[in-house]
Amino acid sequence: MKTIKIIIAIAALASFTSCGPNKEAEEKQKRKDDSLMEIQRNDAINNAEKLLNDTTAQVGDTVKNGKK
């Protein structure tokens, strides 16, 4: 009876280890996540540049209007 329980425990352990994602799938998911993060980073940089340009233009307009 003890040996049957041990065999079942070893088989269960082996099935848990073999059912996990393999190295290739993990690397593929990591590359996908990295590319999505790069897109978000580029969008954030573009938005920051746009905001900076808008703010600079507003400051320039204020200075020009103040001198008139």
PQR file with spaces between the fields and no chain letter, atoms N, CA, C, O and H, PARSE charges and radii, in Angstrom:
ATOM       1  N    MET     1       0.827   -1.191    0.000 -0.4000 1.5000
ATOM       2  CA   MET     1       0.000    0.000    0.000 -0.0000 2.0000
ATOM       3  C    MET     1       0.877    1.263    0.000  0.5500 1.7000
ATOM       4  O    MET     1       0.582    2.244   -0.683 -0.5500 1.4000
ATOM       5  N    LYS     2       1.963    1.208    0.786 -0.4000 1.5000
ATOM       6  CA   LYS     2       2.867    2.353    0.838 -0.0000 2.0000
ATOM       7  C    LYS     2       3.524    2.596   -0.512  0.5500 1.7000
ATOM       8  O    LYS     2       3.684    3.742   -0.933 -0.5500 1.4000
ATOM       9  H    LYS     2       2.203    0.411    1.341  0.4000 1.0000
ATOM      10  N    THR     3       3.898    1.537   -1.177 -0.4000 1.5000
ATOM      11  CA   THR     3       4.578    1.694   -2.460 -0.0000 2.0000
ATOM      12  C    THR     3       3.645    2.285   -3.520  0.5500 1.7000
ATOM      13  O    THR     3       4.077    3.052   -4.381 -0.5500 1.4000
ATOM      14  H    THR     3       3.769    0.607   -0.835  0.4000 1.0000
ATOM      15  N    ILE     4       2.382    1.925   -3.448 -0.4000 1.5000
ATOM      16  CA   ILE     4       1.418    2.473   -4.401 -0.0000 2.0000
ATOM      17  C    ILE     4       1.283    3.979   -4.184  0.5500 1.7000
ATOM      18  O    ILE     4       1.226    4.735   -5.154 -0.5500 1.4000
ATOM      19  H    ILE     4       2.031    1.303   -2.749  0.4000 1.0000
ATOM      20  N    LYS     5       1.230    4.423   -2.938 -0.4000 1.5000
ATOM      21  CA   LYS     5       1.126    5.849   -2.623 -0.0000 2.0000
ATOM      22  C    LYS     5       2.379    6.586   -3.098  0.5500 1.7000
ATOM      23  O    LYS     5       2.286    7.695   -3.624 -0.5500 1.4000
ATOM      24  H    LYS     5       1.276    3.809   -2.150  0.4000 1.0000
ATOM      25  N    ILE     6       3.534    5.979   -2.915 -0.4000 1.5000
ATOM      26  CA   ILE     6       4.781    6.603   -3.349 -0.0000 2.0000
ATOM      27  C    ILE     6       4.810    6.716   -4.873  0.5500 1.7000
ATOM      28  O    ILE     6       5.209    7.747   -5.415 -0.5500 1.4000
ATOM      29  H    ILE     6       3.610    5.078   -2.487  0.4000 1.0000
ATOM      30  N    ILE     7       4.388    5.660   -5.558 -0.4000 1.5000
ATOM      31  CA   ILE     7       4.371    5.673   -7.018 -0.0000 2.0000
ATOM      32  C    ILE     7       3.397    6.745   -7.527  0.5500 1.7000
ATOM      33  O    ILE     7       3.703    7.461   -8.480 -0.5500 1.4000
ATOM      34  H    ILE     7       4.064    4.823   -5.118  0.4000 1.0000
ATOM      35  N    ILE     8       2.239    6.849   -6.897 -0.4000 1.5000
ATOM      36  CA   ILE     8       1.259    7.869   -7.286 -0.0000 2.0000
ATOM      37  C    ILE     8       1.815    9.267   -7.033  0.5500 1.7000
ATOM      38  O    ILE     8       1.624   10.166   -7.853 -0.5500 1.4000
ATOM      39  H    ILE     8       1.990    6.267   -6.123  0.4000 1.0000
ATOM      40  N    ALA     9       2.496    9.459   -5.917 -0.4000 1.5000
ATOM      41  CA   ALA     9       3.077   10.762   -5.597 -0.0000 2.0000
ATOM      42  C    ALA     9       4.155   11.136   -6.617  0.5500 1.7000
ATOM      43  O    ALA     9       4.217   12.284   -7.059 -0.5500 1.4000
ATOM      44  H    ALA     9       2.651    8.730   -5.251  0.4000 1.0000
ATOM      45  N    ILE    10       4.990   10.191   -6.987 -0.4000 1.5000
ATOM      46  CA   ILE    10       6.040   10.456   -7.979 -0.0000 2.0000
ATOM      47  C    ILE    10       5.424   10.752   -9.339  0.5500 1.7000
ATOM      48  O    ILE    10       5.887   11.650  -10.042 -0.5500 1.4000
ATOM      49  H    ILE    10       4.940    9.259   -6.629  0.4000 1.0000
ATOM      50  N    ALA    11       4.391   10.013   -9.718 -0.4000 1.5000
ATOM      51  CA   ALA    11       3.724   10.254  -11.004 -0.0000 2.0000
ATOM      52  C    ALA    11       3.061   11.641  -11.016  0.5500 1.7000
ATOM      53  O    ALA    11       3.107   12.345  -12.025 -0.5500 1.4000
ATOM      54  H    ALA    11       4.015    9.284   -9.147  0.4000 1.0000
ATOM      55  N    ALA    12       2.451   12.022   -9.900 -0.4000 1.5000
ATOM      56  CA   ALA    12       1.817   13.342   -9.818 -0.0000 2.0000
ATOM      57  C    ALA    12       2.865   14.439   -9.926  0.5500 1.7000
ATOM      58  O    ALA    12       2.655   15.432  -10.623 -0.5500 1.4000
ATOM      59  H    ALA    12       2.413   11.450   -9.081  0.4000 1.0000
ATOM      60  N    LEU    13       3.979   14.272   -9.251 -0.4000 1.5000
ATOM      61  CA   LEU    13       5.057   15.249   -9.310 -0.0000 2.0000
ATOM      62  C    LEU    13       5.607   15.368  -10.735  0.5500 1.7000
ATOM      63  O    LEU    13       5.867   16.472  -11.214 -0.5500 1.4000
ATOM      64  H    LEU    13       4.150   13.465   -8.685  0.4000 1.0000
ATOM      65  N    ALA    14       5.777   14.259  -11.388 -0.4000 1.5000
ATOM      66  CA   ALA    14       6.292   14.258  -12.762 -0.0000 2.0000
ATOM      67  C    ALA    14       5.302   14.935  -13.706  0.5500 1.7000
ATOM      68  O    ALA    14       5.714   15.652  -14.618 -0.5500 1.4000
ATOM      69  H    ALA    14       5.566   13.363  -10.999  0.4000 1.0000
ATOM      70  N    SER    15       4.020   14.721  -13.502 -0.4000 1.5000
ATOM      71  CA   SER    15       3.030   15.334  -14.391 -0.0000 2.0000
ATOM      72  C    SER    15       2.965   16.843  -14.175  0.5500 1.7000
ATOM      73  O    SER    15       2.750   17.584  -15.134 -0.5500 1.4000
ATOM      74  H    SER    15       3.685   14.139  -12.761  0.4000 1.0000
ATOM      75  N    PHE    16       3.144   17.313  -12.951 -0.4000 1.5000
ATOM      76  CA   PHE    16       3.154   18.752  -12.695 -0.0000 2.0000
ATOM      77  C    PHE    16       4.352   19.418  -13.362  0.5500 1.7000
ATOM      78  O    PHE    16       4.227   20.516  -13.905 -0.5500 1.4000
ATOM      79  H    PHE    16       3.318   16.711  -12.173  0.4000 1.0000
ATOM      80  N    THR    17       5.491   18.776  -13.326 -0.4000 1.5000
ATOM      81  CA   THR    17       6.690   19.364  -13.918 -0.0000 2.0000
ATOM      82  C    THR    17       6.602   19.354  -15.440  0.5500 1.7000
ATOM      83  O    THR    17       7.054   20.300  -16.085 -0.5500 1.4000
ATOM      84  H    THR    17       5.593   17.885  -12.884  0.4000 1.0000
ATOM      85  N    SER    18       6.048   18.342  -16.008 -0.4000 1.5000
ATOM      86  CA   SER    18       5.999   18.260  -17.470 -0.0000 2.0000
ATOM      87  C    SER    18       4.907   19.143  -18.066  0.5500 1.7000
ATOM      88  O    SER    18       4.948   19.420  -19.265 -0.5500 1.4000
ATOM      89  H    SER    18       5.680   17.573  -15.484  0.4000 1.0000
ATOM      90  N    CYS    19       3.944   19.589  -17.285 -0.4000 1.5000
ATOM      91  CA   CYS    19       2.839   20.395  -17.812 -0.0000 2.0000
ATOM      92  C    CYS    19       3.150   21.886  -17.842  0.5500 1.7000
ATOM      93  O    CYS    19       2.366   22.654  -18.401 -0.5500 1.4000
ATOM      94  H    CYS    19       3.911   19.363  -16.312  0.4000 1.0000
ATOM      95  N    GLY    20       4.243   22.315  -17.271 -0.4000 1.5000
ATOM      96  CA   GLY    20       4.584   23.736  -17.246 -0.0000 2.0000
ATOM      97  C    GLY    20       5.038   24.216  -18.613  0.5500 1.7000
ATOM      98  O    GLY    20       5.349   23.408  -19.488 -0.5500 1.4000
ATOM      99  H    GLY    20       4.880   21.692  -16.817  0.4000 1.0000
ATOM     100  N    PRO    21       5.078   25.532  -18.800 -0.5600 1.5000
ATOM     101  CA   PRO    21       5.528   26.071  -20.094  0.2800 2.0000
ATOM     102  C    PRO    21       7.014   25.794  -20.313  0.5500 1.7000
ATOM     103  O    PRO    21       7.806   25.796  -19.370 -0.5500 1.4000
ATOM     104  N    ASN    22       7.370   25.561  -21.558 -0.4000 1.5000
ATOM     105  CA   ASN    22       8.780   25.288  -21.842 -0.0000 2.0000
ATOM     106  C    ASN    22       9.540   26.596  -22.024  0.5500 1.7000
ATOM     107  O    ASN    22       8.940   27.671  -22.052 -0.5500 1.4000
ATOM     108  H    ASN    22       6.727   25.560  -22.323  0.4000 1.0000
ATOM     109  N    LYS    23      10.828   26.504  -22.144 -0.4000 1.5000
ATOM     110  CA   LYS    23      11.705   27.667  -22.222 -0.0000 2.0000
ATOM     111  C    LYS    23      11.378   28.516  -23.448  0.5500 1.7000
ATOM     112  O    LYS    23      11.387   29.745  -23.376 -0.5500 1.4000
ATOM     113  H    LYS    23      11.315   25.631  -22.121  0.4000 1.0000
ATOM     114  N    GLU    24      11.095   27.868  -24.558 -0.4000 1.5000
ATOM     115  CA   GLU    24      10.802   28.588  -25.792 -0.0000 2.0000
ATOM     116  C    GLU    24       9.523   29.421  -25.660  0.5500 1.7000
ATOM     117  O    GLU    24       9.472   30.561  -26.123 -0.5500 1.4000
ATOM     118  H    GLU    24      11.088   26.870  -24.616  0.4000 1.0000
ATOM     119  N    ALA    25       8.507   28.858  -25.037 -0.4000 1.5000
ATOM     120  CA   ALA    25       7.248   29.588  -24.842 -0.0000 2.0000
ATOM     121  C    ALA    25       7.448   30.776  -23.901  0.5500 1.7000
ATOM     122  O    ALA    25       6.866   31.840  -24.109 -0.5500 1.4000
ATOM     123  H    ALA    25       8.549   27.932  -24.661  0.4000 1.0000
ATOM     124  N    GLU    26       8.262   30.595  -22.877 -0.4000 1.5000
ATOM     125  CA   GLU    26       8.542   31.691  -21.951 -0.0000 2.0000
ATOM     126  C    GLU    26       9.283   32.830  -22.656  0.5500 1.7000
ATOM     127  O    GLU    26       8.968   34.001  -22.446 -0.5500 1.4000
ATOM     128  H    GLU    26       8.735   29.730  -22.708  0.4000 1.0000
ATOM     129  N    GLU    27      10.269   32.486  -23.493 -0.4000 1.5000
ATOM     130  CA   GLU    27      11.029   33.503  -24.223 -0.0000 2.0000
ATOM     131  C    GLU    27      10.148   34.226  -25.235  0.5500 1.7000
ATOM     132  O    GLU    27      10.284   35.436  -25.421 -0.5500 1.4000
ATOM     133  H    GLU    27      10.525   31.535  -23.664  0.4000 1.0000
ATOM     134  N    LYS    28       9.245   33.496  -25.890 -0.4000 1.5000
ATOM     135  CA   LYS    28       8.335   34.100  -26.851 -0.0000 2.0000
ATOM     136  C    LYS    28       7.413   35.103  -26.145  0.5500 1.7000
ATOM     137  O    LYS    28       7.178   36.199  -26.653 -0.5500 1.4000
ATOM     138  H    LYS    28       9.134   32.514  -25.739  0.4000 1.0000
ATOM     139  N    GLN    29       6.900   34.724  -24.984 -0.4000 1.5000
ATOM     140  CA   GLN    29       6.035   35.619  -24.214 -0.0000 2.0000
ATOM     141  C    GLN    29       6.807   36.852  -23.746  0.5500 1.7000
ATOM     142  O    GLN    29       6.270   37.960  -23.744 -0.5500 1.4000
ATOM     143  H    GLN    29       7.092   33.833  -24.571  0.4000 1.0000
ATOM     144  N    LYS    30       8.064   36.660  -23.350 -0.4000 1.5000
ATOM     145  CA   LYS    30       8.887   37.779  -22.904 -0.0000 2.0000
ATOM     146  C    LYS    30       9.141   38.761  -24.048  0.5500 1.7000
ATOM     147  O    LYS    30       9.073   39.974  -23.848 -0.5500 1.4000
ATOM     148  H    LYS    30       8.501   35.760  -23.352  0.4000 1.0000
ATOM     149  N    ARG    31       9.432   38.245  -25.247 -0.4000 1.5000
ATOM     150  CA   ARG    31       9.637   39.108  -26.407 -0.0000 2.0000
ATOM     151  C    ARG    31       8.369   39.892  -26.735  0.5500 1.7000
ATOM     152  O    ARG    31       8.429   41.074  -27.075 -0.5500 1.4000
ATOM     153  H    ARG    31       9.487   37.260  -25.410  0.4000 1.0000
ATOM     154  N    LYS    32       7.234   39.229  -26.632 -0.4000 1.5000
ATOM     155  CA   LYS    32       5.953   39.891  -26.903 -0.0000 2.0000
ATOM     156  C    LYS    32       5.708   41.007  -25.886  0.5500 1.7000
ATOM     157  O    LYS    32       5.308   42.110  -26.260 -0.5500 1.4000
ATOM     158  H    LYS    32       7.185   38.269  -26.356  0.4000 1.0000
ATOM     159  N    ASP    33       5.947   40.726  -24.608 -0.4000 1.5000
ATOM     160  CA   ASP    33       5.768   41.728  -23.558 -0.0000 2.0000
ATOM     161  C    ASP    33       6.719   42.900  -23.760  0.5500 1.7000
ATOM     162  O    ASP    33       6.336   44.056  -23.580 -0.5500 1.4000
ATOM     163  H    ASP    33       6.272   39.830  -24.305  0.4000 1.0000
ATOM     164  N    ASP    34       7.958   42.600  -24.134 -0.4000 1.5000
ATOM     165  CA   ASP    34       8.947   43.658  -24.365 -0.0000 2.0000
ATOM     166  C    ASP    34       8.535   44.553  -25.530  0.5500 1.7000
ATOM     167  O    ASP    34       8.694   45.772  -25.464 -0.5500 1.4000
ATOM     168  H    ASP    34       8.269   41.661  -24.281  0.4000 1.0000
ATOM     169  N    SER    35       8.007   43.953  -26.596 -0.4000 1.5000
ATOM     170  CA   SER    35       7.607   44.766  -27.750 -0.0000 2.0000
ATOM     171  C    SER    35       6.416   45.643  -27.401  0.5500 1.7000
ATOM     172  O    SER    35       6.329   46.778  -27.869 -0.5500 1.4000
ATOM     173  H    SER    35       7.878   42.963  -26.650  0.4000 1.0000
ATOM     174  N    LEU    36       5.498   45.137  -26.587 -0.4000 1.5000
ATOM     175  CA   LEU    36       4.358   45.954  -26.157 -0.0000 2.0000
ATOM     176  C    LEU    36       4.817   47.096  -25.269  0.5500 1.7000
ATOM     177  O    LEU    36       4.300   48.208  -25.367 -0.5500 1.4000
ATOM     178  H    LEU    36       5.569   44.215  -26.206  0.4000 1.0000
ATOM     179  N    MET    37       5.784   46.829  -24.403 -0.4000 1.5000
ATOM     180  CA   MET    37       6.309   47.877  -23.536 -0.0000 2.0000
ATOM     181  C    MET    37       7.037   48.939  -24.356  0.5500 1.7000
ATOM     182  O    MET    37       6.984   50.123  -24.023 -0.5500 1.4000
ATOM     183  H    MET    37       6.204   45.925  -24.323  0.4000 1.0000
ATOM     184  N    GLU    38       7.716   48.522  -25.426 -0.4000 1.5000
ATOM     185  CA   GLU    38       8.422   49.474  -26.285 -0.0000 2.0000
ATOM     186  C    GLU    38       7.426   50.390  -26.989  0.5500 1.7000
ATOM     187  O    GLU    38       7.675   51.588  -27.125 -0.5500 1.4000
ATOM     188  H    GLU    38       7.759   47.560  -25.696  0.4000 1.0000
ATOM     189  N    ILE    39       6.312   49.842  -27.433 -0.4000 1.5000
ATOM     190  CA   ILE    39       5.276   50.649  -28.080 -0.0000 2.0000
ATOM     191  C    ILE    39       4.718   51.664  -27.092  0.5500 1.7000
ATOM     192  O    ILE    39       4.546   52.835  -27.432 -0.5500 1.4000
ATOM     193  H    ILE    39       6.110   48.869  -27.323  0.4000 1.0000
ATOM     194  N    GLN    40       4.433   51.222  -25.872 -0.4000 1.5000
ATOM     195  CA   GLN    40       3.910   52.132  -24.853 -0.0000 2.0000
ATOM     196  C    GLN    40       4.936   53.208  -24.500  0.5500 1.7000
ATOM     197  O    GLN    40       4.568   54.363  -24.285 -0.5500 1.4000
ATOM     198  H    GLN    40       4.572   50.271  -25.595  0.4000 1.0000
ATOM     199  N    ARG    41       6.201   52.847  -24.439 -0.4000 1.5000
ATOM     200  CA   ARG    41       7.255   53.803  -24.128 -0.0000 2.0000
ATOM     201  C    ARG    41       7.355   54.849  -25.226  0.5500 1.7000
ATOM     202  O    ARG    41       7.482   56.040  -24.941 -0.5500 1.4000
ATOM     203  H    ARG    41       6.500   51.909  -24.614  0.4000 1.0000
ATOM     204  N    ASN    42       7.297   54.415  -26.479 -0.4000 1.5000
ATOM     205  CA   ASN    42       7.366   55.351  -27.598 -0.0000 2.0000
ATOM     206  C    ASN    42       6.161   56.294  -27.604  0.5500 1.7000
ATOM     207  O    ASN    42       6.303   57.482  -27.892 -0.5500 1.4000
ATOM     208  H    ASN    42       7.193   53.448  -26.711  0.4000 1.0000
ATOM     209  N    ASP    43       4.977   55.766  -27.288 -0.4000 1.5000
ATOM     210  CA   ASP    43       3.790   56.615  -27.203 -0.0000 2.0000
ATOM     211  C    ASP    43       3.943   57.656  -26.102  0.5500 1.7000
ATOM     212  O    ASP    43       3.586   58.819  -26.289 -0.5500 1.4000
ATOM     213  H    ASP    43       4.862   54.801  -27.055  0.4000 1.0000
ATOM     214  N    ALA    44       4.471   57.243  -24.965 -0.4000 1.5000
ATOM     215  CA   ALA    44       4.659   58.170  -23.848 -0.0000 2.0000
ATOM     216  C    ALA    44       5.665   59.268  -24.215  0.5500 1.7000
ATOM     217  O    ALA    44       5.462   60.435  -23.880 -0.5500 1.4000
ATOM     218  H    ALA    44       4.762   56.298  -24.813  0.4000 1.0000
ATOM     219  N    ILE    45       6.737   58.893  -24.897 -0.4000 1.5000
ATOM     220  CA   ILE    45       7.740   59.882  -25.320 -0.0000 2.0000
ATOM     221  C    ILE    45       7.128   60.861  -26.323  0.5500 1.7000
ATOM     222  O    ILE    45       7.360   62.067  -26.237 -0.5500 1.4000
ATOM     223  H    ILE    45       6.902   57.945  -25.169  0.4000 1.0000
ATOM     224  N    ASN    46       6.351   60.347  -27.269 -0.4000 1.5000
ATOM     225  CA   ASN    46       5.708   61.219  -28.251 -0.0000 2.0000
ATOM     226  C    ASN    46       4.729   62.181  -27.582  0.5500 1.7000
ATOM     227  O    ASN    46       4.674   63.357  -27.939 -0.5500 1.4000
ATOM     228  H    ASN    46       6.162   59.368  -27.339  0.4000 1.0000
ATOM     229  N    ASN    47       3.962   61.690  -26.620 -0.4000 1.5000
ATOM     230  CA   ASN    47       3.019   62.544  -25.897 -0.0000 2.0000
ATOM     231  C    ASN    47       3.759   63.618  -25.095  0.5500 1.7000
ATOM     232  O    ASN    47       3.317   64.765  -25.034 -0.5500 1.4000
ATOM     233  H    ASN    47       4.007   60.735  -26.329  0.4000 1.0000
ATOM     234  N    ALA    48       4.878   63.247  -24.485 -0.4000 1.5000
ATOM     235  CA   ALA    48       5.657   64.214  -23.707 -0.0000 2.0000
ATOM     236  C    ALA    48       6.241   65.290  -24.624  0.5500 1.7000
ATOM     237  O    ALA    48       6.229   66.470  -24.275 -0.5500 1.4000
ATOM     238  H    ALA    48       5.238   62.315  -24.535  0.4000 1.0000
ATOM     239  N    GLU    49       6.748   64.897  -25.788 -0.4000 1.5000
ATOM     240  CA   GLU    49       7.289   65.867  -26.737 -0.0000 2.0000
ATOM     241  C    GLU    49       6.193   66.804  -27.242  0.5500 1.7000
ATOM     242  O    GLU    49       6.415   68.006  -27.383 -0.5500 1.4000
ATOM     243  H    GLU    49       6.758   63.938  -26.072  0.4000 1.0000
ATOM     244  N    LYS    50       5.027   66.255  -27.509 -0.4000 1.5000
ATOM     245  CA   LYS    50       3.899   67.065  -27.980 -0.0000 2.0000
ATOM     246  C    LYS    50       3.488   68.071  -26.906  0.5500 1.7000
ATOM     247  O    LYS    50       3.238   69.237  -27.209 -0.5500 1.4000
ATOM     248  H    LYS    50       4.847   65.278  -27.394  0.4000 1.0000
ATOM     249  N    LEU    51       3.418   67.624  -25.659 -0.4000 1.5000
ATOM     250  CA   LEU    51       3.067   68.512  -24.552 -0.0000 2.0000
ATOM     251  C    LEU    51       4.119   69.603  -24.381  0.5500 1.7000
ATOM     252  O    LEU    51       3.782   70.764  -24.152 -0.5500 1.4000
ATOM     253  H    LEU    51       3.621   66.677  -25.413  0.4000 1.0000
ATOM     254  N    LEU    52       5.379   69.231  -24.490 -0.4000 1.5000
ATOM     255  CA   LEU    52       6.464   70.211  -24.371 -0.0000 2.0000
ATOM     256  C    LEU    52       6.393   71.250  -25.485  0.5500 1.7000
ATOM     257  O    LEU    52       6.568   72.444  -25.237 -0.5500 1.4000
ATOM     258  H    LEU    52       5.653   68.287  -24.675  0.4000 1.0000
ATOM     259  N    ASN    53       6.139   70.801  -26.704 -0.4000 1.5000
ATOM     260  CA   ASN    53       6.025   71.728  -27.834 -0.0000 2.0000
ATOM     261  C    ASN    53       4.826   72.658  -27.657  0.5500 1.7000
ATOM     262  O    ASN    53       4.927   73.853  -27.935 -0.5500 1.4000
ATOM     263  H    ASN    53       5.997   69.832  -26.906  0.4000 1.0000
ATOM     264  N    ASP    54       3.701   72.129  -27.203 -0.4000 1.5000
ATOM     265  CA   ASP    54       2.511   72.948  -26.969 -0.0000 2.0000
ATOM     266  C    ASP    54       2.781   73.982  -25.884  0.5500 1.7000
ATOM     267  O    ASP    54       2.402   75.145  -26.021 -0.5500 1.4000
ATOM     268  H    ASP    54       3.619   71.158  -26.978  0.4000 1.0000
ATOM     269  N    THR    55       3.433   73.561  -24.813 -0.4000 1.5000
ATOM     270  CA   THR    55       3.736   74.471  -23.710 -0.0000 2.0000
ATOM     271  C    THR    55       4.714   75.546  -24.157  0.5500 1.7000
ATOM     272  O    THR    55       4.556   76.717  -23.810 -0.5500 1.4000
ATOM     273  H    THR    55       3.741   72.616  -24.702  0.4000 1.0000
ATOM     274  N    THR    56       5.716   75.156  -24.919 -0.4000 1.5000
ATOM     275  CA   THR    56       6.702   76.114  -25.423 -0.0000 2.0000
ATOM     276  C    THR    56       6.023   77.131  -26.347  0.5500 1.7000
ATOM     277  O    THR    56       6.340   78.319  -26.299 -0.5500 1.4000
ATOM     278  H    THR    56       5.845   74.205  -25.200  0.4000 1.0000
ATOM     279  N    ALA    57       5.105   76.672  -27.174 -0.4000 1.5000
ATOM     280  CA   ALA    57       4.388   77.573  -28.080 -0.0000 2.0000
ATOM     281  C    ALA    57       3.523   78.550  -27.290  0.5500 1.7000
ATOM     282  O    ALA    57       3.428   79.724  -27.647 -0.5500 1.4000
ATOM     283  H    ALA    57       4.848   75.706  -27.213  0.4000 1.0000
ATOM     284  N    GLN    58       2.896   78.073  -26.224 -0.4000 1.5000
ATOM     285  CA   GLN    58       2.055   78.952  -25.402 -0.0000 2.0000
ATOM     286  C    GLN    58       2.895   79.993  -24.689  0.5500 1.7000
ATOM     287  O    GLN    58       2.493   81.152  -24.592 -0.5500 1.4000
ATOM     288  H    GLN    58       2.974   77.119  -25.934  0.4000 1.0000
ATOM     289  N    VAL    59       4.050   79.599  -24.191 -0.4000 1.5000
ATOM     290  CA   VAL    59       4.944   80.537  -23.522 -0.0000 2.0000
ATOM     291  C    VAL    59       5.440   81.576  -24.530  0.5500 1.7000
ATOM     292  O    VAL    59       5.529   82.761  -24.207 -0.5500 1.4000
ATOM     293  H    VAL    59       4.377   78.657  -24.270  0.4000 1.0000
ATOM     294  N    GLY    60       5.757   81.141  -25.730 -0.4000 1.5000
ATOM     295  CA   GLY    60       6.207   82.048  -26.772 -0.0000 2.0000
ATOM     296  C    GLY    60       5.120   83.053  -27.129  0.5500 1.7000
ATOM     297  O    GLY    60       5.413   84.232  -27.328 -0.5500 1.4000
ATOM     298  H    GLY    60       5.684   80.179  -25.992  0.4000 1.0000
ATOM     299  N    ASP    61       3.865   82.604  -27.213 -0.4000 1.5000
ATOM     300  CA   ASP    61       2.748   83.495  -27.503 -0.0000 2.0000
ATOM     301  C    ASP    61       2.567   84.520  -26.379  0.5500 1.7000
ATOM     302  O    ASP    61       2.288   85.689  -26.645 -0.5500 1.4000
ATOM     303  H    ASP    61       3.627   81.646  -27.051  0.4000 1.0000
ATOM     304  N    THR    62       2.722   84.094  -25.155 -0.4000 1.5000
ATOM     305  CA   THR    62       2.559   84.986  -24.008 -0.0000 2.0000
ATOM     306  C    THR    62       3.628   86.062  -24.023  0.5500 1.7000
ATOM     307  O    THR    62       3.339   87.228  -23.754 -0.5500 1.4000
ATOM     308  H    THR    62       2.949   83.144  -24.939  0.4000 1.0000
ATOM     309  N    VAL    63       4.857   85.685  -24.335 -0.4000 1.5000
ATOM     310  CA   VAL    63       5.961   86.654  -24.371 -0.0000 2.0000
ATOM     311  C    VAL    63       5.732   87.657  -25.501  0.5500 1.7000
ATOM     312  O    VAL    63       5.945   88.854  -25.307 -0.5500 1.4000
ATOM     313  H    VAL    63       5.092   84.738  -24.554  0.4000 1.0000
ATOM     314  N    LYS    64       5.306   87.196  -26.668 -0.4000 1.5000
ATOM     315  CA   LYS    64       5.052   88.085  -27.810 -0.0000 2.0000
ATOM     316  C    LYS    64       3.909   89.045  -27.496  0.5500 1.7000
ATOM     317  O    LYS    64       3.984   90.227  -27.831 -0.5500 1.4000
ATOM     318  H    LYS    64       5.133   86.224  -26.825  0.4000 1.0000
ATOM     319  N    ASN    65       2.862   88.551  -26.861 -0.4000 1.5000
ATOM     320  CA   ASN    65       1.718   89.402  -26.517 -0.0000 2.0000
ATOM     321  C    ASN    65       2.077   90.414  -25.438  0.5500 1.7000
ATOM     322  O    ASN    65       1.540   91.522  -25.435 -0.5500 1.4000
ATOM     323  H    ASN    65       2.802   87.590  -26.589  0.4000 1.0000
ATOM     324  N    GLY    66       2.946   90.071  -24.551 -0.4000 1.5000
ATOM     325  CA   GLY    66       3.354   90.971  -23.479 -0.0000 2.0000
ATOM     326  C    GLY    66       4.197   92.120  -24.001  0.5500 1.7000
ATOM     327  O    GLY    66       4.162   93.204  -23.419 -0.5500 1.4000
ATOM     328  H    GLY    66       3.382   89.171  -24.553  0.4000 1.0000
ATOM     329  N    LYS    67       4.958   91.929  -25.079 -0.4000 1.5000
ATOM     330  CA   LYS    67       5.839   92.978  -25.614 -0.0000 2.0000
ATOM     331  C    LYS    67       5.072   93.991  -26.453  0.5500 1.7000
ATOM     332  O    LYS    67       5.533   95.118  -26.637 -0.5500 1.4000
ATOM     333  H    LYS    67       4.987   91.048  -25.552  0.4000 1.0000
ATOM     334  N    LYS    68       3.910   93.604  -26.962 -0.4000 1.5000
ATOM     335  CA   LYS    68       3.141   94.509  -27.834 -0.0000 2.0000
ATOM     336  C    LYS    68       2.571   95.630  -27.085  0.5500 1.7000
ATOM     337  O    LYS    68       1.898   96.481  -27.665 -0.5500 1.4000
ATOM     338  H    LYS    68       3.535   92.689  -26.813  0.4000 1.0000
